[in-house]
Amino acid sequence: MPITQSAKKAIRGSLRKKAVNDQKKRVMKEVIKKFEKAVKGDKAEAIKMLPTAFQVIDKASKTGIIKKNNAARKKSRLSRLVK
């Protein structure tokens, strides 16, 4: 357990940041799942959803939720599904 006041404050801040990061990661995963489901159903709808999926992945990468190469790999795999 943290003893000093600053350590307690750091724990509170890290918990807030973790909550935000978990929320963004969950949104990213949901968008990817919706996209993959759309690819199986309607390709035209999936093509419309692709920029949104890329945008969510890029934002997650920019804020450090996922790494740069992980984002590039996800985007590559999604674009390959449309073809």
PDB file of N, CA, C and O in Angstrom:
ATOM      1  N   MET A   1       0.839  -1.191   0.000  1.00  0.00           N
ATOM      2  CA  MET A   1       0.000   0.000   0.000  1.00  0.00           C
ATOM      3  C   MET A   1       0.875   1.243   0.000  1.00  0.00           C
ATOM      4  O   MET A   1       1.946   1.261   0.607  1.00  0.00           O
ATOM      5  N   PRO A   2       0.413   2.280  -0.683  1.00  0.00           N
ATOM      6  CA  PRO A   2       1.171   3.529  -0.682  1.00  0.00           C
ATOM      7  C   PRO A   2       1.107   4.186   0.699  1.00  0.00           C
ATOM      8  O   PRO A   2       0.089   4.135   1.390  1.00  0.00           O
ATOM      9  N   ILE A   3       2.209   4.793   1.067  1.00  0.00           N
ATOM     10  CA  ILE A   3       2.281   5.417   2.387  1.00  0.00           C
ATOM     11  C   ILE A   3       2.205   6.935   2.266  1.00  0.00           C
ATOM     12  O   ILE A   3       1.430   7.584   2.969  1.00  0.00           O
ATOM     13  N   THR A   4       3.005   7.489   1.378  1.00  0.00           N
ATOM     14  CA  THR A   4       3.040   8.946   1.256  1.00  0.00           C
ATOM     15  C   THR A   4       1.810   9.462   0.526  1.00  0.00           C
ATOM     16  O   THR A   4       1.150   8.736  -0.216  1.00  0.00           O
ATOM     17  N   GLN A   5       1.524  10.724   0.757  1.00  0.00           N
ATOM     18  CA  GLN A   5       0.368  11.360   0.129  1.00  0.00           C
ATOM     19  C   GLN A   5       0.508  11.384  -1.383  1.00  0.00           C
ATOM     20  O   GLN A   5      -0.461  11.159  -2.107  1.00  0.00           O
ATOM     21  N   SER A   6       1.733  11.661  -1.861  1.00  0.00           N
ATOM     22  CA  SER A   6       1.936  11.736  -3.313  1.00  0.00           C
ATOM     23  C   SER A   6       1.759  10.369  -3.969  1.00  0.00           C
ATOM     24  O   SER A   6       1.280  10.288  -5.101  1.00  0.00           O
ATOM     25  N   ALA A   7       2.133   9.303  -3.283  1.00  0.00           N
ATOM     26  CA  ALA A   7       1.941   7.958  -3.836  1.00  0.00           C
ATOM     27  C   ALA A   7       0.457   7.623  -3.921  1.00  0.00           C
ATOM     28  O   ALA A   7       0.011   7.002  -4.885  1.00  0.00           O
ATOM     29  N   LYS A   8      -0.308   8.035  -2.908  1.00  0.00           N
ATOM     30  CA  LYS A   8      -1.755   7.810  -2.937  1.00  0.00           C
ATOM     31  C   LYS A   8      -2.391   8.567  -4.094  1.00  0.00           C
ATOM     32  O   LYS A   8      -3.271   8.048  -4.782  1.00  0.00           O
ATOM     33  N   LYS A   9      -1.940   9.790  -4.297  1.00  0.00           N
ATOM     34  CA  LYS A   9      -2.474  10.612  -5.380  1.00  0.00           C
ATOM     35  C   LYS A   9      -2.117  10.011  -6.740  1.00  0.00           C
ATOM     36  O   LYS A   9      -2.935  10.023  -7.660  1.00  0.00           O
ATOM     37  N   ALA A  10      -0.899   9.488  -6.867  1.00  0.00           N
ATOM     38  CA  ALA A  10      -0.469   8.860  -8.116  1.00  0.00           C
ATOM     39  C   ALA A  10      -1.322   7.637  -8.434  1.00  0.00           C
ATOM     40  O   ALA A  10      -1.649   7.388  -9.594  1.00  0.00           O
ATOM     41  N   ILE A  11      -1.677   6.887  -7.420  1.00  0.00           N
ATOM     42  CA  ILE A  11      -2.534   5.702  -7.629  1.00  0.00           C
ATOM     43  C   ILE A  11      -3.910   6.128  -8.130  1.00  0.00           C
ATOM     44  O   ILE A  11      -4.459   5.512  -9.044  1.00  0.00           O
ATOM     45  N   ARG A  12      -4.467   7.181  -7.534  1.00  0.00           N
ATOM     46  CA  ARG A  12      -5.787   7.658  -7.994  1.00  0.00           C
ATOM     47  C   ARG A  12      -5.718   8.090  -9.447  1.00  0.00           C
ATOM     48  O   ARG A  12      -6.607   7.770 -10.235  1.00  0.00           O
ATOM     49  N   GLY A  13      -4.670   8.813  -9.805  1.00  0.00           N
ATOM     50  CA  GLY A  13      -4.521   9.278 -11.188  1.00  0.00           C
ATOM     51  C   GLY A  13      -4.360   8.124 -12.154  1.00  0.00           C
ATOM     52  O   GLY A  13      -4.942   8.133 -13.239  1.00  0.00           O
ATOM     53  N   SER A  14      -3.575   7.129 -11.767  1.00  0.00           N
ATOM     54  CA  SER A  14      -3.357   5.998 -12.668  1.00  0.00           C
ATOM     55  C   SER A  14      -4.634   5.181 -12.849  1.00  0.00           C
ATOM     56  O   SER A  14      -4.862   4.622 -13.921  1.00  0.00           O
ATOM     57  N   LEU A  15      -5.466   5.107 -11.816  1.00  0.00           N
ATOM     58  CA  LEU A  15      -6.734   4.401 -11.953  1.00  0.00           C
ATOM     59  C   LEU A  15      -7.675   5.134 -12.909  1.00  0.00           C
ATOM     60  O   LEU A  15      -8.386   4.503 -13.691  1.00  0.00           O
ATOM     61  N   ARG A  16      -7.678   6.472 -12.843  1.00  0.00           N
ATOM     62  CA  ARG A  16      -8.498   7.247 -13.779  1.00  0.00           C
ATOM     63  C   ARG A  16      -8.022   7.041 -15.212  1.00  0.00           C
ATOM     64  O   ARG A  16      -8.827   6.838 -16.121  1.00  0.00           O
ATOM     65  N   LYS A  17      -6.713   7.095 -15.402  1.00  0.00           N
ATOM     66  CA  LYS A  17      -6.155   6.906 -16.744  1.00  0.00           C
ATOM     67  C   LYS A  17      -6.442   5.508 -17.265  1.00  0.00           C
ATOM     68  O   LYS A  17      -6.729   5.327 -18.448  1.00  0.00           O
ATOM     69  N   LYS A  18      -6.364   4.515 -16.378  1.00  0.00           N
ATOM     70  CA  LYS A  18      -6.646   3.136 -16.784  1.00  0.00           C
ATOM     71  C   LYS A  18      -8.099   2.998 -17.230  1.00  0.00           C
ATOM     72  O   LYS A  18      -8.383   2.303 -18.206  1.00  0.00           O
ATOM     73  N   ALA A  19      -9.013   3.651 -16.529  1.00  0.00           N
ATOM     74  CA  ALA A  19     -10.425   3.583 -16.896  1.00  0.00           C
ATOM     75  C   ALA A  19     -10.649   4.169 -18.282  1.00  0.00           C
ATOM     76  O   ALA A  19     -11.399   3.607 -19.081  1.00  0.00           O
ATOM     77  N   VAL A  20     -10.004   5.295 -18.571  1.00  0.00           N
ATOM     78  CA  VAL A  20     -10.142   5.939 -19.879  1.00  0.00           C
ATOM     79  C   VAL A  20      -9.552   5.046 -20.961  1.00  0.00           C
ATOM     80  O   VAL A  20     -10.156   4.857 -22.017  1.00  0.00           O
ATOM     81  N   ASN A  21      -8.364   4.495 -20.694  1.00  0.00           N
ATOM     82  CA  ASN A  21      -7.715   3.631 -21.682  1.00  0.00           C
ATOM     83  C   ASN A  21      -8.527   2.368 -21.945  1.00  0.00           C
ATOM     84  O   ASN A  21      -8.642   1.932 -23.091  1.00  0.00           O
ATOM     85  N   ASP A  22      -9.088   1.781 -20.898  1.00  0.00           N
ATOM     86  CA  ASP A  22      -9.908   0.586 -21.073  1.00  0.00           C
ATOM     87  C   ASP A  22     -11.146   0.888 -21.901  1.00  0.00           C
ATOM     88  O   ASP A  22     -11.551   0.076 -22.733  1.00  0.00           O
ATOM     89  N   GLN A  23     -11.747   2.043 -21.683  1.00  0.00           N
ATOM     90  CA  GLN A  23     -12.927   2.449 -22.445  1.00  0.00           C
ATOM     91  C   GLN A  23     -12.574   2.596 -23.925  1.00  0.00           C
ATOM     92  O   GLN A  23     -13.301   2.099 -24.786  1.00  0.00           O
ATOM     93  N   LYS A  24     -11.472   3.272 -24.226  1.00  0.00           N
ATOM     94  CA  LYS A  24     -11.076   3.465 -25.622  1.00  0.00           C
ATOM     95  C   LYS A  24     -10.731   2.140 -26.296  1.00  0.00           C
ATOM     96  O   LYS A  24     -11.049   1.929 -27.466  1.00  0.00           O
ATOM     97  N   LYS A  25     -10.084   1.257 -25.555  1.00  0.00           N
ATOM     98  CA  LYS A  25      -9.732  -0.053 -26.107  1.00  0.00           C
ATOM     99  C   LYS A  25     -10.994  -0.867 -26.387  1.00  0.00           C
ATOM    100  O   LYS A  25     -11.080  -1.555 -27.404  1.00  0.00           O
ATOM    101  N   ARG A  26     -11.970  -0.789 -25.488  1.00  0.00           N
ATOM    102  CA  ARG A  26     -13.227  -1.504 -25.672  1.00  0.00           C
ATOM    103  C   ARG A  26     -13.973  -0.978 -26.900  1.00  0.00           C
ATOM    104  O   ARG A  26     -14.533  -1.761 -27.667  1.00  0.00           O
ATOM    105  N   VAL A  27     -13.981   0.345 -27.088  1.00  0.00           N
ATOM    106  CA  VAL A  27     -14.637   0.937 -28.258  1.00  0.00           C
ATOM    107  C   VAL A  27     -13.954   0.457 -29.535  1.00  0.00           C
ATOM    108  O   VAL A  27     -14.621   0.122 -30.514  1.00  0.00           O
ATOM    109  N   MET A  28     -12.620   0.424 -29.521  1.00  0.00           N
ATOM    110  CA  MET A  28     -11.874  -0.024 -30.687  1.00  0.00           C
ATOM    111  C   MET A  28     -12.244  -1.475 -31.031  1.00  0.00           C
ATOM    112  O   MET A  28     -12.484  -1.802 -32.194  1.00  0.00           O
ATOM    113  N   LYS A  29     -12.285  -2.325 -30.027  1.00  0.00           N
ATOM    114  CA  LYS A  29     -12.602  -3.730 -30.271  1.00  0.00           C
ATOM    115  C   LYS A  29     -14.030  -3.891 -30.789  1.00  0.00           C
ATOM    116  O   LYS A  29     -14.284  -4.729 -31.655  1.00  0.00           O
ATOM    117  N   GLU A  30     -14.966  -3.092 -30.263  1.00  0.00           N
ATOM    118  CA  GLU A  30     -16.354  -3.171 -30.723  1.00  0.00           C
ATOM    119  C   GLU A  30     -16.476  -2.756 -32.178  1.00  0.00           C
ATOM    120  O   GLU A  30     -17.195  -3.394 -32.947  1.00  0.00           O
ATOM    121  N   VAL A  31     -15.775  -1.686 -32.566  1.00  0.00           N
ATOM    122  CA  VAL A  31     -15.825  -1.216 -33.952  1.00  0.00           C
ATOM    123  C   VAL A  31     -15.248  -2.277 -34.879  1.00  0.00           C
ATOM    124  O   VAL A  31     -15.794  -2.528 -35.954  1.00  0.00           O
ATOM    125  N   ILE A  32     -14.154  -2.897 -34.470  1.00  0.00           N
ATOM    126  CA  ILE A  32     -13.539  -3.933 -35.300  1.00  0.00           C
ATOM    127  C   ILE A  32     -14.481  -5.128 -35.447  1.00  0.00           C
ATOM    128  O   ILE A  32     -14.601  -5.686 -36.538  1.00  0.00           O
ATOM    129  N   LYS A  33     -15.142  -5.521 -34.373  1.00  0.00           N
ATOM    130  CA  LYS A  33     -16.079  -6.646 -34.441  1.00  0.00           C
ATOM    131  C   LYS A  33     -17.263  -6.318 -35.355  1.00  0.00           C
ATOM    132  O   LYS A  33     -17.703  -7.166 -36.132  1.00  0.00           O
ATOM    133  N   LYS A  34     -17.784  -5.077 -35.261  1.00  0.00           N
ATOM    134  CA  LYS A  34     -18.884  -4.674 -36.133  1.00  0.00           C
ATOM    135  C   LYS A  34     -18.441  -4.704 -37.591  1.00  0.00           C
ATOM    136  O   LYS A  34     -19.192  -5.128 -38.470  1.00  0.00           O
ATOM    137  N   PHE A  35     -17.209  -4.248 -37.840  1.00  0.00           N
ATOM    138  CA  PHE A  35     -16.686  -4.242 -39.203  1.00  0.00           C
ATOM    139  C   PHE A  35     -16.574  -5.664 -39.741  1.00  0.00           C
ATOM    140  O   PHE A  35     -16.987  -5.938 -40.867  1.00  0.00           O
ATOM    141  N   GLU A  36     -16.017  -6.567 -38.936  1.00  0.00           N
ATOM    142  CA  GLU A  36     -15.851  -7.948 -39.380  1.00  0.00           C
ATOM    143  C   GLU A  36     -17.204  -8.615 -39.635  1.00  0.00           C
ATOM    144  O   GLU A  36     -17.331  -9.438 -40.541  1.00  0.00           O
ATOM    145  N   LYS A  37     -18.202  -8.265 -38.846  1.00  0.00           N
ATOM    146  CA  LYS A  37     -19.538  -8.806 -39.057  1.00  0.00           C
ATOM    147  C   LYS A  37     -20.135  -8.240 -40.349  1.00  0.00           C
ATOM    148  O   LYS A  37     -20.821  -8.950 -41.084  1.00  0.00           O
ATOM    149  N   ALA A  38     -19.869  -6.956 -40.622  1.00  0.00           N
ATOM    150  CA  ALA A  38     -20.382  -6.338 -41.844  1.00  0.00           C
ATOM    151  C   ALA A  38     -19.717  -6.938 -43.079  1.00  0.00           C
ATOM    152  O   ALA A  38     -20.351  -7.048 -44.128  1.00  0.00           O
ATOM    153  N   VAL A  39     -18.459  -7.322 -42.967  1.00  0.00           N
ATOM    154  CA  VAL A  39     -17.760  -7.920 -44.112  1.00  0.00           C
ATOM    155  C   VAL A  39     -18.437  -9.236 -44.502  1.00  0.00           C
ATOM    156  O   VAL A  39     -18.578  -9.541 -45.686  1.00  0.00           O
ATOM    157  N   LYS A  40     -18.852 -10.006 -43.504  1.00  0.00           N
ATOM    158  CA  LYS A  40     -19.515 -11.279 -43.789  1.00  0.00           C
ATOM    159  C   LYS A  40     -20.885 -11.060 -44.419  1.00  0.00           C
ATOM    160  O   LYS A  40     -21.348 -11.882 -45.209  1.00  0.00           O
ATOM    161  N   GLY A  41     -21.525  -9.959 -44.072  1.00  0.00           N
ATOM    162  CA  GLY A  41     -22.867  -9.687 -44.588  1.00  0.00           C
ATOM    163  C   GLY A  41     -22.848  -8.831 -45.838  1.00  0.00           C
ATOM    164  O   GLY A  41     -23.009  -9.342 -46.947  1.00  0.00           O
ATOM    165  N   ASP A  42     -22.652  -7.537 -45.668  1.00  0.00           N
ATOM    166  CA  ASP A  42     -22.753  -6.581 -46.773  1.00  0.00           C
ATOM    167  C   ASP A  42     -21.402  -5.899 -46.989  1.00  0.00           C
ATOM    168  O   ASP A  42     -20.954  -5.118 -46.150  1.00  0.00           O
ATOM    169  N   LYS A  43     -20.756  -6.199 -48.122  1.00  0.00           N
ATOM    170  CA  LYS A  43     -19.426  -5.636 -48.404  1.00  0.00           C
ATOM    171  C   LYS A  43     -19.485  -4.118 -48.565  1.00  0.00           C
ATOM    172  O   LYS A  43     -18.562  -3.422 -48.143  1.00  0.00           O
ATOM    173  N   ALA A  44     -20.550  -3.597 -49.165  1.00  0.00           N
ATOM    174  CA  ALA A  44     -20.659  -2.151 -49.377  1.00  0.00           C
ATOM    175  C   ALA A  44     -20.712  -1.422 -48.035  1.00  0.00           C
ATOM    176  O   ALA A  44     -20.109  -0.362 -47.870  1.00  0.00           O
ATOM    177  N   GLU A  45     -21.427  -1.990 -47.095  1.00  0.00           N
ATOM    178  CA  GLU A  45     -21.521  -1.394 -45.763  1.00  0.00           C
ATOM    179  C   GLU A  45     -20.161  -1.442 -45.077  1.00  0.00           C
ATOM    180  O   GLU A  45     -19.775  -0.506 -44.377  1.00  0.00           O
ATOM    181  N   ALA A  46     -19.444  -2.533 -45.283  1.00  0.00           N
ATOM    182  CA  ALA A  46     -18.122  -2.684 -44.677  1.00  0.00           C
ATOM    183  C   ALA A  46     -17.150  -1.645 -45.229  1.00  0.00           C
ATOM    184  O   ALA A  46     -16.336  -1.096 -44.485  1.00  0.00           O
ATOM    185  N   ILE A  47     -17.233  -1.377 -46.518  1.00  0.00           N
ATOM    186  CA  ILE A  47     -16.344  -0.376 -47.132  1.00  0.00           C
ATOM    187  C   ILE A  47     -16.621   1.004 -46.547  1.00  0.00           C
ATOM    188  O   ILE A  47     -15.698   1.800 -46.375  1.00  0.00           O
ATOM    189  N   LYS A  48     -17.878   1.293 -46.240  1.00  0.00           N
ATOM    190  CA  LYS A  48     -18.218   2.572 -45.612  1.00  0.00           C
ATOM    191  C   LYS A  48     -17.704   2.651 -44.181  1.00  0.00           C
ATOM    192  O   LYS A  48     -17.365   3.732 -43.700  1.00  0.00           O
ATOM    193  N   MET A  49     -17.646   1.502 -43.496  1.00  0.00           N
ATOM    194  CA  MET A  49     -17.202   1.471 -42.104  1.00  0.00           C
ATOM    195  C   MET A  49     -15.688   1.491 -41.958  1.00  0.00           C
ATOM    196  O   MET A  49     -15.176   1.781 -40.877  1.00  0.00           O
ATOM    197  N   LEU A  50     -14.967   1.188 -43.032  1.00  0.00           N
ATOM    198  CA  LEU A  50     -13.512   1.067 -42.949  1.00  0.00           C
ATOM    199  C   LEU A  50     -12.826   2.342 -42.455  1.00  0.00           C
ATOM    200  O   LEU A  50     -11.966   2.251 -41.579  1.00  0.00           O
ATOM    201  N   PRO A  51     -13.171   3.542 -42.982  1.00  0.00           N
ATOM    202  CA  PRO A  51     -12.515   4.755 -42.456  1.00  0.00           C
ATOM    203  C   PRO A  51     -12.760   4.983 -40.963  1.00  0.00           C
ATOM    204  O   PRO A  51     -11.880   5.470 -40.253  1.00  0.00           O
ATOM    205  N   THR A  52     -13.947   4.634 -40.496  1.00  0.00           N
ATOM    206  CA  THR A  52     -14.244   4.777 -39.067  1.00  0.00           C
ATOM    207  C   THR A  52     -13.370   3.843 -38.248  1.00  0.00           C
ATOM    208  O   THR A  52     -12.841   4.230 -37.206  1.00  0.00           O
ATOM    209  N   ALA A  53     -13.220   2.619 -38.717  1.00  0.00           N
ATOM    210  CA  ALA A  53     -12.365   1.660 -38.007  1.00  0.00           C
ATOM    211  C   ALA A  53     -10.921   2.147 -37.986  1.00  0.00           C
ATOM    212  O   ALA A  53     -10.247   2.061 -36.960  1.00  0.00           O
ATOM    213  N   PHE A  54     -10.445   2.660 -39.124  1.00  0.00           N
ATOM    214  CA  PHE A  54      -9.078   3.191 -39.189  1.00  0.00           C
ATOM    215  C   PHE A  54      -8.902   4.355 -38.229  1.00  0.00           C
ATOM    216  O   PHE A  54      -7.869   4.472 -37.570  1.00  0.00           O
ATOM    217  N   GLN A  55      -9.908   5.213 -38.150  1.00  0.00           N
ATOM    218  CA  GLN A  55      -9.833   6.385 -37.280  1.00  0.00           C
ATOM    219  C   GLN A  55      -9.724   5.966 -35.811  1.00  0.00           C
ATOM    220  O   GLN A  55      -8.920   6.522 -35.063  1.00  0.00           O
ATOM    221  N   VAL A  56     -10.522   4.998 -35.409  1.00  0.00           N
ATOM    222  CA  VAL A  56     -10.498   4.535 -34.020  1.00  0.00           C
ATOM    223  C   VAL A  56      -9.153   3.888 -33.699  1.00  0.00           C
ATOM    224  O   VAL A  56      -8.596   4.106 -32.623  1.00  0.00           O
ATOM    225  N   ILE A  57      -8.633   3.089 -34.636  1.00  0.00           N
ATOM    226  CA  ILE A  57      -7.345   2.432 -34.426  1.00  0.00           C
ATOM    227  C   ILE A  57      -6.228   3.466 -34.338  1.00  0.00           C
ATOM    228  O   ILE A  57      -5.346   3.354 -33.486  1.00  0.00           O
ATOM    229  N   ASP A  58      -6.260   4.478 -35.216  1.00  0.00           N
ATOM    230  CA  ASP A  58      -5.232   5.520 -35.200  1.00  0.00           C
ATOM    231  C   ASP A  58      -5.252   6.309 -33.892  1.00  0.00           C
ATOM    232  O   ASP A  58      -4.199   6.639 -33.345  1.00  0.00           O
ATOM    233  N   LYS A  59      -6.444   6.609 -33.395  1.00  0.00           N
ATOM    234  CA  LYS A  59      -6.536   7.339 -32.131  1.00  0.00           C
ATOM    235  C   LYS A  59      -5.984   6.512 -30.975  1.00  0.00           C
ATOM    236  O   LYS A  59      -5.307   7.043 -30.095  1.00  0.00           O
ATOM    237  N   ALA A  60      -6.270   5.221 -30.978  1.00  0.00           N
ATOM    238  CA  ALA A  60      -5.740   4.350 -29.928  1.00  0.00           C
ATOM    239  C   ALA A  60      -4.218   4.282 -30.001  1.00  0.00           C
ATOM    240  O   ALA A  60      -3.541   4.236 -28.974  1.00  0.00           O
ATOM    241  N   SER A  61      -3.694   4.277 -31.205  1.00  0.00           N
ATOM    242  CA  SER A  61      -2.246   4.229 -31.384  1.00  0.00           C
ATOM    243  C   SER A  61      -1.597   5.546 -30.957  1.00  0.00           C
ATOM    244  O   SER A  61      -0.538   5.557 -30.330  1.00  0.00           O
ATOM    245  N   LYS A  62      -2.245   6.642 -31.304  1.00  0.00           N
ATOM    246  CA  LYS A  62      -1.688   7.956 -30.997  1.00  0.00           C
ATOM    247  C   LYS A  62      -1.594   8.197 -29.500  1.00  0.00           C
ATOM    248  O   LYS A  62      -0.647   8.825 -29.028  1.00  0.00           O
ATOM    249  N   THR A  63      -2.568   7.704 -28.754  1.00  0.00           N
ATOM    250  CA  THR A  63      -2.575   7.932 -27.309  1.00  0.00           C
ATOM    251  C   THR A  63      -1.829   6.856 -26.539  1.00  0.00           C
ATOM    252  O   THR A  63      -1.780   6.900 -25.310  1.00  0.00           O
ATOM    253  N   GLY A  64      -1.238   5.877 -27.251  1.00  0.00           N
ATOM    254  CA  GLY A  64      -0.413   4.877 -26.592  1.00  0.00           C
ATOM    255  C   GLY A  64      -1.168   3.692 -26.043  1.00  0.00           C
ATOM    256  O   GLY A  64      -0.610   2.911 -25.273  1.00  0.00           O
ATOM    257  N   ILE A  65      -2.416   3.538 -26.418  1.00  0.00           N
ATOM    258  CA  ILE A  65      -3.192   2.397 -25.942  1.00  0.00           C
ATOM    259  C   ILE A  65      -2.703   1.122 -26.617  1.00  0.00           C
ATOM    260  O   ILE A  65      -2.579   0.077 -25.979  1.00  0.00           O
ATOM    261  N   ILE A  66      -2.427   1.222 -27.918  1.00  0.00           N
ATOM    262  CA  ILE A  66      -1.773   0.129 -28.630  1.00  0.00           C
ATOM    263  C   ILE A  66      -0.529   0.698 -29.304  1.00  0.00           C
ATOM    264  O   ILE A  66      -0.430   1.907 -29.513  1.00  0.00           O
ATOM    265  N   LYS A  67       0.407  -0.162 -29.641  1.00  0.00           N
ATOM    266  CA  LYS A  67       1.641   0.297 -30.267  1.00  0.00           C
ATOM    267  C   LYS A  67       1.434   0.548 -31.755  1.00  0.00           C
ATOM    268  O   LYS A  67       0.459   0.091 -32.351  1.00  0.00           O
ATOM    269  N   LYS A  68       2.370   1.280 -32.336  1.00  0.00           N
ATOM    270  CA  LYS A  68       2.268   1.710 -33.733  1.00  0.00           C
ATOM    271  C   LYS A  68       2.182   0.520 -34.693  1.00  0.00           C
ATOM    272  O   LYS A  68       1.340   0.505 -35.591  1.00  0.00           O
ATOM    273  N   ASN A  69       3.043  -0.465 -34.504  1.00  0.00           N
ATOM    274  CA  ASN A  69       3.034  -1.621 -35.400  1.00  0.00           C
ATOM    275  C   ASN A  69       1.781  -2.469 -35.217  1.00  0.00           C
ATOM    276  O   ASN A  69       1.293  -3.075 -36.171  1.00  0.00           O
ATOM    277  N   ASN A  70       1.266  -2.513 -34.005  1.00  0.00           N
ATOM    278  CA  ASN A  70       0.019  -3.227 -33.740  1.00  0.00           C
ATOM    279  C   ASN A  70      -1.126  -2.561 -34.508  1.00  0.00           C
ATOM    280  O   ASN A  70      -1.970  -3.243 -35.090  1.00  0.00           O
ATOM    281  N   ALA A  71      -1.147  -1.240 -34.505  1.00  0.00           N
ATOM    282  CA  ALA A  71      -2.182  -0.509 -35.245  1.00  0.00           C
ATOM    283  C   ALA A  71      -2.049  -0.770 -36.740  1.00  0.00           C
ATOM    284  O   ALA A  71      -3.047  -0.995 -37.424  1.00  0.00           O
ATOM    285  N   ALA A  72      -0.824  -0.740 -37.244  1.00  0.00           N
ATOM    286  CA  ALA A  72      -0.598  -0.979 -38.672  1.00  0.00           C
ATOM    287  C   ALA A  72      -1.049  -2.391 -39.053  1.00  0.00           C
ATOM    288  O   ALA A  72      -1.635  -2.594 -40.117  1.00  0.00           O
ATOM    289  N   ARG A  73      -0.777  -3.353 -38.190  1.00  0.00           N
ATOM    290  CA  ARG A  73      -1.171  -4.740 -38.464  1.00  0.00           C
ATOM    291  C   ARG A  73      -2.688  -4.875 -38.486  1.00  0.00           C
ATOM    292  O   ARG A  73      -3.241  -5.548 -39.356  1.00  0.00           O
ATOM    293  N   LYS A  74      -3.365  -4.236 -37.527  1.00  0.00           N
ATOM    294  CA  LYS A  74      -4.828  -4.305 -37.486  1.00  0.00           C
ATOM    295  C   LYS A  74      -5.436  -3.679 -38.740  1.00  0.00           C
ATOM    296  O   LYS A  74      -6.351  -4.241 -39.341  1.00  0.00           O
ATOM    297  N   LYS A  75      -4.922  -2.517 -39.126  1.00  0.00           N
ATOM    298  CA  LYS A  75      -5.449  -1.833 -40.315  1.00  0.00           C
ATOM    299  C   LYS A  75      -5.206  -2.656 -41.569  1.00  0.00           C
ATOM    300  O   LYS A  75      -6.066  -2.725 -42.448  1.00  0.00           O
ATOM    301  N   SER A  76      -4.048  -3.274 -41.653  1.00  0.00           N
ATOM    302  CA  SER A  76      -3.736  -4.106 -42.821  1.00  0.00           C
ATOM    303  C   SER A  76      -4.681  -5.287 -42.920  1.00  0.00           C
ATOM    304  O   SER A  76      -5.174  -5.609 -44.001  1.00  0.00           O
ATOM    305  N   ARG A  77      -4.933  -5.930 -41.793  1.00  0.00           N
ATOM    306  CA  ARG A  77      -5.809  -7.097 -41.800  1.00  0.00           C
ATOM    307  C   ARG A  77      -7.252  -6.726 -42.123  1.00  0.00           C
ATOM    308  O   ARG A  77      -7.957  -7.482 -42.791  1.00  0.00           O
ATOM    309  N   LEU A  78      -7.692  -5.558 -41.646  1.00  0.00           N
ATOM    310  CA  LEU A  78      -9.053  -5.123 -41.941  1.00  0.00           C
ATOM    311  C   LEU A  78      -9.206  -4.791 -43.427  1.00  0.00           C
ATOM    312  O   LEU A  78     -10.206  -5.151 -44.048  1.00  0.00           O
ATOM    313  N   SER A  79      -8.218  -4.109 -43.989  1.00  0.00           N
ATOM    314  CA  SER A  79      -8.313  -3.747 -45.408  1.00  0.00           C
ATOM    315  C   SER A  79      -8.234  -4.990 -46.292  1.00  0.00           C
ATOM    316  O   SER A  79      -8.808  -5.025 -47.381  1.00  0.00           O
ATOM    317  N   ARG A  80      -7.509  -6.020 -45.809  1.00  0.00           N
ATOM    318  CA  ARG A  80      -7.431  -7.259 -46.566  1.00  0.00           C
ATOM    319  C   ARG A  80      -8.771  -7.989 -46.580  1.00  0.00           C
ATOM    320  O   ARG A  80      -9.079  -8.690 -47.545  1.00  0.00           O
ATOM    321  N   LEU A  81      -9.567  -7.837 -45.530  1.00  0.00           N
ATOM    322  CA  LEU A  81     -10.875  -8.496 -45.475  1.00  0.00           C
ATOM    323  C   LEU A  81     -11.832  -7.947 -46.520  1.00  0.00           C
ATOM    324  O   LEU A  81     -12.687  -8.673 -47.027  1.00  0.00           O
ATOM    325  N   VAL A  82     -11.690  -6.669 -46.844  1.00  0.00           N
ATOM    326  CA  VAL A  82     -12.619  -6.038 -47.785  1.00  0.00           C
ATOM    327  C   VAL A  82     -12.363  -6.519 -49.204  1.00  0.00           C
ATOM    328  O   VAL A  82     -13.295  -6.634 -50.001  1.00  0.00           O
ATOM    329  N   LYS A  83     -11.104  -6.801 -49.524  1.00  0.00           N
ATOM    330  CA  LYS A  83     -10.765  -7.190 -50.905  1.00  0.00           C
ATOM    331  C   LYS A  83     -11.277  -8.539 -51.297  1.00  0.00           C
ATOM    332  O   LYS A  83     -11.058  -8.978 -52.426  1.00  0.00           O
TER     333      LYS A  83
END
